Amino acid sequence: MIVWNAIAAVSVLVTIWVAVTPRVFVYPTIPLDPNNPLFTPFVVRNDGYLAICDVKFSCSMKYLKFASGGPLSIGLGDYTNRFSDPKQVARVIAAGEEYSELLPLSGLEHNQVENADIAIVLSFRPIRWLPWRRERLHRFVVTQSKDGQRYWLPQPINK
């Protein structure tokens, strides 16, 4: 009897953990300007069972190199530098919903990026009334394809 009660208690805790744990993903879509990867919308997708609240979107970089001999911007290697203020993009993203956001760098429309290594920093509350926030980093690098276009490819953070 005690064994069954222990198994039931562990099962309930595991079920609650799975239901409450957020599953938030960020991925790039088709570039709005095929010559400039800075004009690529990034999608925030909530695949969890519960809504995420007070979602904020900002960026950090390891490096950013502009084409045609432009400047090379180098950030901290651990993605702790934020080159944009956290921007609230959604009050609530319900389970199964998506939200698109352009990079804060899209104001550099006259500069083409040759190579870049950035992290999108997503900050949110897993439950509205919780006082703390969760922060997730999603790293992307720019890679040039055979046709000359540049695309964002996801990378592990600790590579």
Secondary structure, 3 states (H helix, E strand, C coil): CHHHHHHHHHHHHHHHHHHHCCCEEEEECCCCCCCCHHHCCEEEEECCCCCEEEEEEEEEEEEEEECCCCCEEECCCCCCCECCCCEEEEEEECCCCEEEECCHHHHCCCCCEEEEEEEEEEEEECCCCCCCCEEEEEEEEEEECCCCCEEEEEECCCC
